Amino acid sequence: MSTGRDLRSLPKAHLHLHLEGAMRRETLVELAAHYGVPLPPVGSYDSFTEFSAIYEAVCAVLRTHDDLRRLVREVVEDAAASGATWLEMGVRPTLHRDKFASDAEVLEVLLDEAQTAGQELGVGVGALMTVDRTQPLGIAMEEAALAAAYAGKGVVSFGLANDEYGHPPEAFAEPFAVARRSGLLSCPHAGELDGANSIKSALDALGADRIQHGVRAIEDRELVRRLANDGICLDVCPTSNICLKVIPSLEEHPLPLLLEAGVPCSLNGDDPLFFGANLLDEYELCRDKLGFSDDQLAGVARASIEFSGAPRALKASACTSIDAWLSDPVVS
C-alpha cells in the first residue's frame, strides 16, 4: 500500500514518450477494426527488432488528420491525468510518409492539436522531433531542417531513436548540429541497447543535453561522474527497461545508484501501449517497489521540469508548486 503524498498532484514533466506508442489500447482496437487491419499483438517481445516491427504496425491505423488529432488529444489527456504540467511528445513524421502529403503536414497537425488540447487541459506541450537512426542520413537531414523550421513553433528538442547497434551517434552529427543551431535541445537515445560508449558518443558527437534512457551509464564510473558534473539528464523508463530486458529485474535497476551519484534523472513511460505503464505508474513504481521517498520523487520531478524544453515561466511555476507539494503534511 502506498504511503506519502498524492503523486498525481506532484507537478512533473513527461520527457520520453513516443507518440504512437502512447496510444490507448481501446483506440488501437477501434481504429484497427474501422480500417479492417489486423490488430497488432502488443504484449511481450522477444527482441527489440520484434518490438520495432509491431510499433510500425500500430502506425498503420493512423490514416487521417482526425486520427492524428485523436491520438494527440488522448495523449495530452493522459498526461494531465498523471499530473504532468509539461509534455514533450516524441514525434517522427517519417512513420506516416505513405499516408500524407508531407512530413510538414503531419507535424503541423500534431502541433496544432497539441496546442489546442494543452490549453484546454492546462498542460504545456512541445514536440521532441525524432529521427530514425536506421534510415539514410539524407532523411535525417530533411527532418533536422523541418525541426529547425518549427523551432519556437512547437518543436523544442531533437532526438535519435531505433536500434543503437550498427547505427552510432557519430553518423548523425550534422543533422544534430542543424537542430542545435536553431536552439533545439539535443535528446538522443543512447545507453539502452548499446553500452556506455554509446552515451559518450552521444555527448561528444551530438552535444546531448538529455539522454533518452542512458541507464547503461552505470557500467562506467567515469561516465557517471561526467553526467553528474555536467548536469546531463537521463530520461529513464524503468518498466520499458524490464520489458525489453535491458535490465534483468526492477531490483537491479540502476536508477537509485544514478541518483545517488548525482545524475539528474526524469521518470517516463516510453511506450505505455506496449509496456502498460504511464507516467504516474512509474512514480508509484519507484515509491512502492524501489522505496523512493517523497523528497527523492520531488527531486526527480524537479529534474524533469528543469531539463525540459518548457517555457521559462512554466518551469518557474512548476518548481514553486513542487516546493508547495513537499511542504504539505503527509495525510495518513
Contacts in CASP RR format, 6 or more apart in sequence:
PFRMAT RR
TARGET T0000
AUTHOR 0000-0000-0000
METHOD contacts of the structure
MODEL  1
MSTGRDLRSLPKAHLHLHLEGAMRRETLVELAAHYGVPLPPVGSYDSFTE
FSAIYEAVCAVLRTHDDLRRLVREVVEDAAASGATWLEMGVRPTLHRDKF
ASDAEVLEVLLDEAQTAGQELGVGVGALMTVDRTQPLGIAMEEAALAAAY
AGKGVVSFGLANDEYGHPPEAFAEPFAVARRSGLLSCPHAGELDGANSIK
SALDALGADRIQHGVRAIEDRELVRRLANDGICLDVCPTSNICLKVIPSL
EEHPLPLLLEAGVPCSLNGDDPLFFGANLLDEYELCRDKLGFSDDQLAGV
ARASIEFSGAPRALKASACTSIDAWLSDPVVS
2 284 0 8 1.000
2 287 0 8 1.000
2 288 0 8 1.000
3 330 0 8 1.000
3 332 0 8 1.000
4 287 0 8 1.000
4 294 0 8 1.000
4 330 0 8 1.000
5 294 0 8 1.000
5 325 0 8 1.000
5 326 0 8 1.000
5 328 0 8 1.000
5 330 0 8 1.000
7 280 0 8 1.000
7 283 0 8 1.000
7 284 0 8 1.000
7 287 0 8 1.000
7 297 0 8 1.000
8 81 0 8 1.000
8 82 0 8 1.000
8 83 0 8 1.000
8 280 0 8 1.000
9 83 0 8 1.000
9 325 0 8 1.000
10 83 0 8 1.000
10 283 0 8 1.000
10 297 0 8 1.000
10 298 0 8 1.000
10 301 0 8 1.000
10 322 0 8 1.000
10 325 0 8 1.000
11 83 0 8 1.000
11 84 0 8 1.000
11 85 0 8 1.000
11 301 0 8 1.000
11 305 0 8 1.000
11 318 0 8 1.000
11 319 0 8 1.000
11 321 0 8 1.000
11 322 0 8 1.000
11 325 0 8 1.000
12 82 0 8 1.000
12 83 0 8 1.000
12 84 0 8 1.000
12 85 0 8 1.000
12 267 0 8 1.000
12 279 0 8 1.000
12 283 0 8 1.000
12 300 0 8 1.000
12 301 0 8 1.000
12 304 0 8 1.000
12 305 0 8 1.000
13 84 0 8 1.000
13 85 0 8 1.000
13 86 0 8 1.000
13 87 0 8 1.000
13 88 0 8 1.000
13 266 0 8 1.000
13 301 0 8 1.000
13 304 0 8 1.000
13 305 0 8 1.000
13 308 0 8 1.000
13 310 0 8 1.000
13 318 0 8 1.000
14 79 0 8 1.000
14 82 0 8 1.000
14 84 0 8 1.000
14 86 0 8 1.000
14 87 0 8 1.000
14 88 0 8 1.000
14 268 0 8 1.000
14 269 0 8 1.000
14 279 0 8 1.000
14 304 0 8 1.000
15 88 0 8 1.000
15 128 0 8 1.000
15 187 0 8 1.000
15 210 0 8 1.000
15 233 0 8 1.000
15 235 0 8 1.000
15 266 0 8 1.000
15 268 0 8 1.000
15 304 0 8 1.000
15 307 0 8 1.000
15 308 0 8 1.000
16 212 0 8 1.000
16 213 0 8 1.000
16 235 0 8 1.000
16 236 0 8 1.000
16 237 0 8 1.000
16 266 0 8 1.000
16 268 0 8 1.000
16 269 0 8 1.000
16 270 0 8 1.000
17 75 0 8 1.000
17 79 0 8 1.000
17 87 0 8 1.000
17 88 0 8 1.000
17 89 0 8 1.000
17 90 0 8 1.000
17 268 0 8 1.000
17 269 0 8 1.000
17 270 0 8 1.000
17 271 0 8 1.000
17 272 0 8 1.000
17 279 0 8 1.000
18 55 0 8 1.000
18 90 0 8 1.000
18 92 0 8 1.000
18 130 0 8 1.000
18 161 0 8 1.000
18 270 0 8 1.000
18 271 0 8 1.000
19 71 0 8 1.000
19 72 0 8 1.000
19 75 0 8 1.000
19 89 0 8 1.000
19 90 0 8 1.000
19 91 0 8 1.000
19 92 0 8 1.000
19 110 0 8 1.000
20 55 0 8 1.000
20 58 0 8 1.000
20 59 0 8 1.000
20 62 0 8 1.000
20 71 0 8 1.000
20 95 0 8 1.000
20 273 0 8 1.000
21 55 0 8 1.000
21 58 0 8 1.000
21 271 0 8 1.000
21 272 0 8 1.000
21 273 0 8 1.000
21 274 0 8 1.000
22 71 0 8 1.000
22 75 0 8 1.000
22 78 0 8 1.000
22 89 0 8 1.000
22 269 0 8 1.000
22 271 0 8 1.000
22 272 0 8 1.000
22 273 0 8 1.000
23 58 0 8 1.000
23 71 0 8 1.000
23 74 0 8 1.000
23 75 0 8 1.000
23 273 0 8 1.000
24 74 0 8 1.000
24 78 0 8 1.000
24 273 0 8 1.000
25 42 0 8 1.000
25 273 0 8 1.000
27 70 0 8 1.000
27 71 0 8 1.000
27 74 0 8 1.000
28 39 0 8 1.000
28 40 0 8 1.000
28 42 0 8 1.000
28 58 0 8 1.000
28 61 0 8 1.000
28 273 0 8 1.000
29 39 0 8 1.000
31 61 0 8 1.000
31 62 0 8 1.000
31 67 0 8 1.000
32 38 0 8 1.000
32 39 0 8 1.000
32 40 0 8 1.000
32 61 0 8 1.000
33 39 0 8 1.000
34 61 0 8 1.000
35 60 0 8 1.000
35 61 0 8 1.000
35 63 0 8 1.000
37 60 0 8 1.000
37 61 0 8 1.000
38 57 0 8 1.000
40 54 0 8 1.000
40 57 0 8 1.000
40 58 0 8 1.000
41 54 0 8 1.000
42 54 0 8 1.000
42 58 0 8 1.000
42 273 0 8 1.000
42 274 0 8 1.000
43 274 0 8 1.000
44 243 0 8 1.000
45 51 0 8 1.000
45 54 0 8 1.000
45 243 0 8 1.000
45 244 0 8 1.000
45 274 0 8 1.000
48 163 0 8 1.000
48 193 0 8 1.000
48 244 0 8 1.000
49 163 0 8 1.000
51 244 0 8 1.000
51 274 0 8 1.000
52 162 0 8 1.000
52 163 0 8 1.000
54 274 0 8 1.000
55 271 0 8 1.000
55 274 0 8 1.000
56 95 0 8 1.000
58 273 0 8 1.000
59 95 0 8 1.000
59 96 0 8 1.000
61 67 0 8 1.000
62 68 0 8 1.000
62 71 0 8 1.000
62 96 0 8 1.000
62 99 0 8 1.000
63 99 0 8 1.000
65 109 0 8 1.000
68 96 0 8 1.000
68 106 0 8 1.000
68 109 0 8 1.000
68 110 0 8 1.000
68 113 0 8 1.000
69 109 0 8 1.000
69 113 0 8 1.000
72 89 0 8 1.000
72 110 0 8 1.000
72 113 0 8 1.000
72 114 0 8 1.000
72 117 0 8 1.000
73 113 0 8 1.000
73 117 0 8 1.000
75 87 0 8 1.000
75 89 0 8 1.000
76 87 0 8 1.000
76 114 0 8 1.000
76 117 0 8 1.000
76 118 0 8 1.000
76 121 0 8 1.000
76 123 0 8 1.000
76 125 0 8 1.000
77 117 0 8 1.000
77 121 0 8 1.000
78 272 0 8 1.000
78 278 0 8 1.000
78 279 0 8 1.000
79 87 0 8 1.000
79 123 0 8 1.000
79 125 0 8 1.000
79 279 0 8 1.000
80 121 0 8 1.000
80 122 0 8 1.000
80 123 0 8 1.000
81 278 0 8 1.000
81 280 0 8 1.000
82 278 0 8 1.000
82 279 0 8 1.000
82 280 0 8 1.000
83 279 0 8 1.000
83 280 0 8 1.000
84 123 0 8 1.000
84 279 0 8 1.000
85 122 0 8 1.000
85 123 0 8 1.000
85 124 0 8 1.000
85 305 0 8 1.000
85 310 0 8 1.000
85 314 0 8 1.000
85 317 0 8 1.000
85 318 0 8 1.000
85 321 0 8 1.000
86 123 0 8 1.000
86 124 0 8 1.000
86 125 0 8 1.000
86 126 0 8 1.000
86 304 0 8 1.000
86 305 0 8 1.000
86 308 0 8 1.000
86 309 0 8 1.000
86 310 0 8 1.000
86 314 0 8 1.000
86 318 0 8 1.000
87 114 0 8 1.000
87 123 0 8 1.000
87 124 0 8 1.000
87 125 0 8 1.000
87 126 0 8 1.000
88 125 0 8 1.000
88 126 0 8 1.000
88 127 0 8 1.000
88 128 0 8 1.000
88 156 0 8 1.000
88 157 0 8 1.000
88 308 0 8 1.000
88 309 0 8 1.000
88 310 0 8 1.000
89 110 0 8 1.000
89 114 0 8 1.000
89 125 0 8 1.000
89 126 0 8 1.000
89 127 0 8 1.000
89 128 0 8 1.000
90 127 0 8 1.000
90 128 0 8 1.000
90 129 0 8 1.000
90 130 0 8 1.000
91 106 0 8 1.000
91 107 0 8 1.000
91 110 0 8 1.000
91 127 0 8 1.000
91 128 0 8 1.000
91 129 0 8 1.000
91 130 0 8 1.000
92 129 0 8 1.000
92 130 0 8 1.000
92 131 0 8 1.000
92 132 0 8 1.000
92 161 0 8 1.000
93 103 0 8 1.000
93 104 0 8 1.000
93 106 0 8 1.000
93 107 0 8 1.000
93 110 0 8 1.000
93 129 0 8 1.000
93 143 0 8 1.000
93 146 0 8 1.000
94 103 0 8 1.000
94 131 0 8 1.000
94 132 0 8 1.000
94 135 0 8 1.000
94 139 0 8 1.000
94 143 0 8 1.000
96 106 0 8 1.000
97 103 0 8 1.000
100 106 0 8 1.000
103 142 0 8 1.000
103 143 0 8 1.000
103 146 0 8 1.000
104 146 0 8 1.000
104 149 0 8 1.000
107 127 0 8 1.000
107 129 0 8 1.000
107 146 0 8 1.000
107 150 0 8 1.000
107 155 0 8 1.000
110 127 0 8 1.000
111 126 0 8 1.000
111 127 0 8 1.000
111 150 0 8 1.000
111 153 0 8 1.000
111 154 0 8 1.000
111 155 0 8 1.000
114 125 0 8 1.000
114 126 0 8 1.000
114 127 0 8 1.000
114 154 0 8 1.000
115 125 0 8 1.000
115 154 0 8 1.000
117 123 0 8 1.000
117 125 0 8 1.000
118 124 0 8 1.000
118 125 0 8 1.000
124 310 0 8 1.000
124 314 0 8 1.000
125 154 0 8 1.000
126 154 0 8 1.000
126 155 0 8 1.000
126 156 0 8 1.000
126 309 0 8 1.000
126 310 0 8 1.000
127 150 0 8 1.000
127 154 0 8 1.000
127 155 0 8 1.000
127 156 0 8 1.000
127 157 0 8 1.000
128 155 0 8 1.000
128 156 0 8 1.000
128 157 0 8 1.000
128 158 0 8 1.000
128 159 0 8 1.000
128 187 0 8 1.000
129 143 0 8 1.000
129 146 0 8 1.000
129 147 0 8 1.000
129 150 0 8 1.000
129 155 0 8 1.000
129 157 0 8 1.000
129 158 0 8 1.000
129 159 0 8 1.000
129 179 0 8 1.000
129 184 0 8 1.000
130 158 0 8 1.000
130 159 0 8 1.000
130 160 0 8 1.000
130 161 0 8 1.000
131 139 0 8 1.000
131 140 0 8 1.000
131 143 0 8 1.000
131 144 0 8 1.000
131 158 0 8 1.000
131 159 0 8 1.000
131 160 0 8 1.000
131 161 0 8 1.000
131 172 0 8 1.000
131 175 0 8 1.000
132 139 0 8 1.000
132 140 0 8 1.000
132 161 0 8 1.000
132 162 0 8 1.000
133 140 0 8 1.000
133 160 0 8 1.000
133 161 0 8 1.000
133 162 0 8 1.000
133 163 0 8 1.000
133 164 0 8 1.000
133 167 0 8 1.000
133 171 0 8 1.000
133 172 0 8 1.000
133 189 0 8 1.000
134 162 0 8 1.000
134 163 0 8 1.000
134 167 0 8 1.000
137 171 0 8 1.000
137 172 0 8 1.000
137 174 0 8 1.000
137 175 0 8 1.000
140 172 0 8 1.000
140 175 0 8 1.000
141 174 0 8 1.000
141 175 0 8 1.000
141 178 0 8 1.000
143 175 0 8 1.000
144 158 0 8 1.000
144 174 0 8 1.000
144 175 0 8 1.000
144 176 0 8 1.000
144 178 0 8 1.000
144 179 0 8 1.000
145 178 0 8 1.000
147 155 0 8 1.000
147 158 0 8 1.000
147 179 0 8 1.000
147 182 0 8 1.000
147 184 0 8 1.000
148 178 0 8 1.000
148 179 0 8 1.000
148 181 0 8 1.000
148 182 0 8 1.000
148 184 0 8 1.000
151 179 0 8 1.000
151 182 0 8 1.000
151 183 0 8 1.000
151 184 0 8 1.000
155 184 0 8 1.000
156 184 0 8 1.000
156 185 0 8 1.000
156 308 0 8 1.000
156 309 0 8 1.000
156 310 0 8 1.000
157 184 0 8 1.000
157 185 0 8 1.000
157 186 0 8 1.000
157 187 0 8 1.000
157 209 0 8 1.000
157 210 0 8 1.000
157 309 0 8 1.000
158 175 0 8 1.000
158 176 0 8 1.000
158 179 0 8 1.000
158 180 0 8 1.000
158 184 0 8 1.000
158 185 0 8 1.000
158 186 0 8 1.000
158 187 0 8 1.000
159 176 0 8 1.000
159 186 0 8 1.000
159 187 0 8 1.000
159 188 0 8 1.000
159 189 0 8 1.000
159 212 0 8 1.000
160 169 0 8 1.000
160 172 0 8 1.000
160 176 0 8 1.000
160 188 0 8 1.000
160 189 0 8 1.000
160 202 0 8 1.000
160 206 0 8 1.000
161 189 0 8 1.000
161 212 0 8 1.000
162 189 0 8 1.000
163 193 0 8 1.000
164 189 0 8 1.000
164 190 0 8 1.000
164 191 0 8 1.000
164 192 0 8 1.000
164 193 0 8 1.000
164 194 0 8 1.000
164 198 0 8 1.000
165 193 0 8 1.000
165 194 0 8 1.000
168 198 0 8 1.000
168 201 0 8 1.000
169 188 0 8 1.000
169 190 0 8 1.000
169 198 0 8 1.000
169 201 0 8 1.000
169 202 0 8 1.000
169 205 0 8 1.000
169 206 0 8 1.000
170 201 0 8 1.000
170 205 0 8 1.000
172 188 0 8 1.000
172 205 0 8 1.000
172 206 0 8 1.000
173 205 0 8 1.000
173 206 0 8 1.000
176 186 0 8 1.000
176 188 0 8 1.000
176 205 0 8 1.000
176 206 0 8 1.000
176 207 0 8 1.000
179 186 0 8 1.000
180 186 0 8 1.000
180 207 0 8 1.000
185 209 0 8 1.000
185 210 0 8 1.000
185 309 0 8 1.000
186 206 0 8 1.000
186 207 0 8 1.000
186 208 0 8 1.000
186 209 0 8 1.000
186 210 0 8 1.000
187 208 0 8 1.000
187 209 0 8 1.000
187 210 0 8 1.000
187 211 0 8 1.000
187 212 0 8 1.000
187 235 0 8 1.000
188 202 0 8 1.000
188 206 0 8 1.000
188 208 0 8 1.000
188 211 0 8 1.000
188 212 0 8 1.000
189 211 0 8 1.000
189 212 0 8 1.000
189 213 0 8 1.000
190 198 0 8 1.000
190 199 0 8 1.000
190 201 0 8 1.000
190 202 0 8 1.000
190 208 0 8 1.000
190 211 0 8 1.000
190 212 0 8 1.000
190 213 0 8 1.000
190 214 0 8 1.000
191 198 0 8 1.000
191 199 0 8 1.000
191 211 0 8 1.000
191 213 0 8 1.000
191 214 0 8 1.000
191 215 0 8 1.000
191 216 0 8 1.000
191 217 0 8 1.000
192 212 0 8 1.000
192 213 0 8 1.000
192 214 0 8 1.000
192 215 0 8 1.000
192 216 0 8 1.000
192 241 0 8 1.000
192 244 0 8 1.000
192 246 0 8 1.000
193 246 0 8 1.000
194 216 0 8 1.000
195 216 0 8 1.000
195 219 0 8 1.000
196 216 0 8 1.000
196 217 0 8 1.000
196 219 0 8 1.000
196 220 0 8 1.000
196 223 0 8 1.000
198 216 0 8 1.000
199 211 0 8 1.000
199 214 0 8 1.000
199 216 0 8 1.000
199 217 0 8 1.000
199 223 0 8 1.000
199 227 0 8 1.000
200 220 0 8 1.000
200 223 0 8 1.000
202 208 0 8 1.000
202 211 0 8 1.000
203 211 0 8 1.000
203 226 0 8 1.000
203 230 0 8 1.000
203 232 0 8 1.000
208 232 0 8 1.000
209 232 0 8 1.000
209 233 0 8 1.000
209 307 0 8 1.000
210 232 0 8 1.000
210 233 0 8 1.000
210 234 0 8 1.000
210 235 0 8 1.000
210 266 0 8 1.000
210 307 0 8 1.000
211 217 0 8 1.000
211 227 0 8 1.000
211 232 0 8 1.000
211 233 0 8 1.000
211 234 0 8 1.000
211 235 0 8 1.000
212 235 0 8 1.000
213 234 0 8 1.000
213 235 0 8 1.000
213 236 0 8 1.000
213 237 0 8 1.000
213 241 0 8 1.000
213 246 0 8 1.000
214 234 0 8 1.000
214 236 0 8 1.000
215 234 0 8 1.000
215 236 0 8 1.000
215 241 0 8 1.000
215 246 0 8 1.000
215 247 0 8 1.000
215 253 0 8 1.000
215 254 0 8 1.000
215 255 0 8 1.000
215 258 0 8 1.000
216 246 0 8 1.000
217 223 0 8 1.000
217 224 0 8 1.000
217 227 0 8 1.000
217 234 0 8 1.000
217 254 0 8 1.000
217 258 0 8 1.000
217 263 0 8 1.000
218 224 0 8 1.000
218 254 0 8 1.000
218 257 0 8 1.000
218 258 0 8 1.000
224 258 0 8 1.000
224 261 0 8 1.000
224 263 0 8 1.000
225 261 0 8 1.000
226 232 0 8 1.000
227 234 0 8 1.000
227 258 0 8 1.000
227 263 0 8 1.000
228 261 0 8 1.000
228 262 0 8 1.000
228 263 0 8 1.000
231 263 0 8 1.000
231 264 0 8 1.000
232 263 0 8 1.000
232 264 0 8 1.000
233 264 0 8 1.000
233 265 0 8 1.000
233 266 0 8 1.000
233 303 0 8 1.000
233 304 0 8 1.000
233 307 0 8 1.000
234 258 0 8 1.000
234 263 0 8 1.000
234 264 0 8 1.000
234 265 0 8 1.000
234 266 0 8 1.000
235 265 0 8 1.000
235 266 0 8 1.000
235 268 0 8 1.000
236 255 0 8 1.000
236 258 0 8 1.000
236 265 0 8 1.000
236 266 0 8 1.000
236 267 0 8 1.000
236 268 0 8 1.000
237 267 0 8 1.000
237 268 0 8 1.000
237 269 0 8 1.000
237 270 0 8 1.000
237 275 0 8 1.000
237 282 0 8 1.000
238 247 0 8 1.000
238 250 0 8 1.000
238 253 0 8 1.000
238 255 0 8 1.000
238 267 0 8 1.000
238 282 0 8 1.000
238 285 0 8 1.000
238 286 0 8 1.000
239 269 0 8 1.000
239 270 0 8 1.000
239 275 0 8 1.000
239 276 0 8 1.000
239 277 0 8 1.000
239 281 0 8 1.000
239 282 0 8 1.000
239 285 0 8 1.000
240 246 0 8 1.000
240 269 0 8 1.000
240 270 0 8 1.000
240 271 0 8 1.000
240 274 0 8 1.000
240 275 0 8 1.000
240 277 0 8 1.000
241 247 0 8 1.000
241 253 0 8 1.000
242 249 0 8 1.000
242 250 0 8 1.000
242 253 0 8 1.000
243 274 0 8 1.000
243 275 0 8 1.000
247 253 0 8 1.000
247 254 0 8 1.000
250 285 0 8 1.000
250 289 0 8 1.000
250 290 0 8 1.000
253 290 0 8 1.000
255 265 0 8 1.000
255 286 0 8 1.000
255 290 0 8 1.000
256 290 0 8 1.000
256 292 0 8 1.000
258 265 0 8 1.000
259 265 0 8 1.000
259 296 0 8 1.000
259 300 0 8 1.000
264 303 0 8 1.000
264 306 0 8 1.000
264 307 0 8 1.000
265 300 0 8 1.000
265 303 0 8 1.000
266 300 0 8 1.000
266 303 0 8 1.000
266 304 0 8 1.000
266 307 0 8 1.000
267 279 0 8 1.000
267 282 0 8 1.000
267 283 0 8 1.000
267 286 0 8 1.000
267 300 0 8 1.000
267 304 0 8 1.000
268 279 0 8 1.000
268 282 0 8 1.000
269 275 0 8 1.000
269 277 0 8 1.000
269 278 0 8 1.000
269 279 0 8 1.000
269 281 0 8 1.000
269 282 0 8 1.000
272 278 0 8 1.000
277 285 0 8 1.000
283 297 0 8 1.000
283 300 0 8 1.000
283 301 0 8 1.000
286 292 0 8 1.000
286 296 0 8 1.000
286 297 0 8 1.000
286 300 0 8 1.000
287 297 0 8 1.000
292 300 0 8 1.000
294 326 0 8 1.000
294 330 0 8 1.000
295 326 0 8 1.000
298 322 0 8 1.000
298 325 0 8 1.000
298 326 0 8 1.000
299 322 0 8 1.000
301 322 0 8 1.000
302 319 0 8 1.000
302 322 0 8 1.000
305 314 0 8 1.000
305 315 0 8 1.000
305 318 0 8 1.000
305 319 0 8 1.000
305 322 0 8 1.000
306 315 0 8 1.000
306 319 0 8 1.000
308 315 0 8 1.000
310 318 0 8 1.000
END
